[in-house]
Amino acid sequence: QIIRAADEVFAVIFIAEMVIKLIALGLIWGRDAYLKSYWNWLDGIVVMVSIINMVSSSQTGFLKTLRILRAFRPLRVISRNENLKIVVTTIFASMPPLLTLVIVAMLFLLIFALFALSYLSGTFYTCDLATSPALMREMGKDFTTPLCIPDFIDQAAVSGGLMHGSFDPLLSTWVGNTSGCPASHNISYVRPTSDTPICIGRCLPQGYSQYMQPEWLCPKGLTMTEELPAACPASVERNISADEQRGLDYVDAMTRQLVLPCGGSMVDANGQVVMTGKNMSCADLFCGEVDQETKWRCSAACKSAPYFCVDACGPGLEGSAQCESCLMECEAQCRCPEFCEGLIRDAALCLEQGSRWLPTISQSFDNIWYAMLTLFEI
């Protein structure tokens, strides 16, 4: 209460001061008119914000933001002290040379950020080992996880691929994949090479993409406060309303990660490319058909991709079935990057086997902006 009362008292004092200045100096006309001094501009802004705050009782977001400008009140002291005015004027006068130095510093950071992007991109991640997955250090650099995928996905069963078999740490080998897949996931799928991407399909909030998904896959956003899930722990017994249940279902749908083939191609036992998982590929499920220009762009990008299909299309393998399948999966991921995240090697093995691929630190070098920001923090 004391602070609020003091706020109103000082606001009245500042208003009175502004009125006296306006009467004595004039607003625009005259050698020392009020608006001809930048310090008076600062005083005027602070006073106008105080007046708006006094006459309005609204708590809307705009007025809340406007009230932040009252933090400029201490700067009024500068206009009363000649020494402080000299310091501030000097700082503003030095801005152009400082800007040149900032540009040079940013170019310096950019050079090292490009090096970091080339050599450290994607390296600050690790598998959480929640399901004791078999990674490349246990199975070798060419291992890919055998998967069982459903032949279609609909509103009755939204589920991604399941690993076929499991890793036996005693034998250091993969076991259990000689039998058939279960009825719910009756199609066997395996990536031809470790650098062939597998996709993690996830929804985006409505309006963040041009592609539209069926509501049973990516539901519409919540519209009522009654739909927001409660913060009560699961141990609390209570009745859940139909509206809140919709909110819970929405959160589950928006946070789930589906392990899916990017395009659905693989190499069969005869060495031929087959579209085994086409019906439930991530690209078709989330984005559907795309324009021809996007297809051409993705085809060109995947032929020179720095990570995908490097081994699959290595020297002498350019026209092989594994190269063709890998490029098809890369292009499918490229056509739908907002919803389908392509992963390879350890990252793919980790997700395929039910664990999570997580950043080890908050910084990364995954793109040029993150790289420059990380170097700036260092």
Buried (B, 14 or more C-beta within 10 A) or exposed (E): EEEEEEBEEBBEEBBEEBEEBBEEBBBEEEEEBBBBBEBBEBBBEBBBBBBBBEEEEEEEEEBEEBBEBBEEBEBBEBBEEEEEEEEBEEEEEEEEEEEEEEEEEEEEBEEEBBEBBEEBBBEBBBBEEEBEBBBEEBBEEEBBBBBBBBEEBEEEEBBBBBBBBBBEEEEEEBEEBEEEBEEEBEBBBBBBBBBBBBBBBBBBEBEEBEBEBEEEBBBEEBEEEEBBBEEEEEEEEEEEEEBBEBBBEBBEBBEEEBBBBBBBBBBEEEEEBBBBBBBBBBBBBBBEEBEEEBBEBBBEEBEEBEEBBEBBBBEEBEEBBBBBBBBBBBBBBBBBEBBBBBBBBBBBBBBBBBBBBEEEEEBBBBEBEBBBBBBEEE
